[in-house]
Amino acid sequence: SGDWQTVGGTFLMVWACNLPWLNPKTQMAPSARFSDGCADVLYIQRAPRFSMLRSFLDMSSGQHVNAEWCEYEKVSAFELVPVPRTPKQPGYVAVDGEKWPLATTRA
């Protein structure tokens, strides 16, 4: 419908992909298609560490997206508004492997 959906809270990880594979062994967003004009956004807010680790050891299958703790959305646009955790450890944002400013980013 074109309305923005807001997801707030604390995030362990957030990825936005337009290709399924990050590298030959990591199928991060299995439903991503370069030509569909969308981004596939995956995010994790809470997850049992052992379960998350077990899934991430087999990233080539793409099955991590089926875990109950992994949210997967296909979107036409998104906005990331990072909130610093603490002044000494504000958090980390990377875009295409490069450190990115801790600032609002819209894509």
Secondary structure, DSSP 4 states (H G I P E B T S, - for coil): --------S--SEEEEESSSEEETTEES-TT--GGGS-EEEEEES---HHHHHHHHTTTTS-GGGGSTTEEEEEES--EE----S-SS----EEETTEEE-SS-EE-
